[in-house]
Amino acid sequence: MLIDDVEMDLYINQYVIKKKWEDCIIQKFTSGIDAFAYFKNNENQLENIPDIIFLDINMPLMNGFEFVEAFKTLKENLKSKCAIYILSSSFNPLEIKRANEDPYIKAFIEKPLTADVVSVINHGFFR
């Protein structure tokens, strides 16, 4: 799942992921609110829940950290199925620290997403 309010970033990230994992299904959302609604609507259908979420921080209405806080309210079996990676162009050391300290966030990844990062995620090298 890709959650980012910038369409071009969604397109680029989808392209990079598909180059590595061509058979994967990618769900894209331009809003944290819409992505969270998707999770709420699929709480009892784990087959519809993604294994990986790439989440931007700076988005209107619900930023990435607000999405993670809302995500924490979901059912445990749903939360344990997803790995959240912050994918951001932020250089704010407080945001990076916050992401790295949150147990629900696997890693802070600097945009743009690269094939090397996708490979590392595929091999489970993040916490």
C-alpha positions in Angstrom: 0.0 0.0 0.0 1.2 3.5 -0.9 -0.1 6.5 1.0 1.0 9.8 -0.3 -0.8 13.0 -1.3 1.5 13.6 -4.3 0.4 11.7 -7.4 3.8 11.7 -9.0 5.4 10.1 -5.9 2.7 7.4 -6.0 3.5 6.7 -9.7 7.2 6.6 -9.2 7.0 4.4 -6.1 4.6 2.0 -7.8 7.0 1.7 -10.7 10.0 0.9 -8.5 8.0 -1.7 -6.5 6.6 -3.3 -9.6 10.2 -3.6 -11.1 11.1 -5.8 -8.0 7.8 -7.4 -7.2 6.0 -7.5 -10.5 3.1 -9.7 -9.3 2.3 -7.7 -6.2 -1.0 -5.8 -5.9 -0.5 -2.1 -5.0 -3.2 -0.1 -3.4 -2.7 3.7 -3.6 -4.3 6.4 -1.5 -3.7 10.1 -1.6 -5.1 10.6 1.9 -4.4 9.1 5.2 -8.1 9.4 6.0 -9.1 7.3 3.0 -6.4 4.7 3.7 -7.6 4.4 7.3 -11.2 4.0 6.1 -10.0 1.2 3.9 -8.6 -0.6 6.9 -11.7 0.0 9.0 -13.9 -1.4 6.1 -11.7 -4.5 5.8 -11.0 -5.3 9.4 -12.6 -8.7 9.0 -11.1 -9.5 5.6 -7.4 -9.9 6.2 -6.8 -11.1 2.7 -7.5 -7.5 1.6 -4.9 -6.1 4.1 -1.4 -5.3 2.7 1.7 -6.7 4.0 3.6 -3.4 3.6 2.6 0.2 3.9 4.8 3.0 2.5 3.5 6.1 4.3 4.4 9.8 3.6 4.5 12.1 6.7 3.5 15.5 5.3 -0.1 15.2 4.0 -3.1 17.4 4.6 -6.0 16.5 7.0 -4.2 13.4 8.4 -0.4 13.3 8.3 1.6 10.1 8.5 2.0 10.1 12.3 -1.7 10.7 12.7 -2.4 7.7 10.5 -0.1 5.5 12.6 -1.9 6.6 15.8 -5.3 5.7 14.2 -3.7 2.4 12.9 -2.9 1.5 16.5 -6.6 1.4 17.3 -7.3 -1.4 14.8 -7.6 -5.1 15.7 -4.4 -6.8 16.7 -4.4 -9.5 14.0 -4.7 -6.7 11.3 -1.9 -4.6 12.8 0.4 -7.6 13.0 -0.1 -8.3 9.3 1.3 -4.9 8.2 4.8 -3.5 8.2 4.8 0.3 8.1 7.7 2.2 6.5 7.7 6.0 6.5 8.7 7.2 3.1 9.4 10.9 3.3 11.5 13.7 2.0 11.5 15.3 5.5 14.9 16.2 6.9 13.4 17.2 10.3 15.4 15.4 12.9 12.4 15.3 15.3 10.3 13.5 12.7 13.1 11.0 11.9 13.6 10.4 15.6 9.9 10.0 16.2 9.6 7.5 13.3 12.6 5.5 14.5 11.2 5.3 18.0 7.7 4.2 17.2 7.4 0.4 17.5 4.8 0.3 14.7 7.1 1.9 12.2 9.8 -0.5 10.8 12.0 2.3 9.3 12.3 5.8 8.1 13.1 5.8 4.4 14.2 8.9 2.5 12.4 9.6 -0.8 12.7 8.6 -3.5 12.1 4.9 -3.1 14.8 2.8 -4.8 15.1 -0.8 -6.0 17.9 -1.3 -3.4 15.6 -0.3 -0.6 12.8 -2.5 -1.9 15.3 -5.4 -2.0 16.4 -4.7 1.6 12.7 -4.7 2.7 12.1 -8.0 0.8 14.9 -9.6 2.8 13.7 -8.3 6.1 16.8 -6.2 7.1 14.8 -3.5 8.9 13.8 -4.0 12.5 
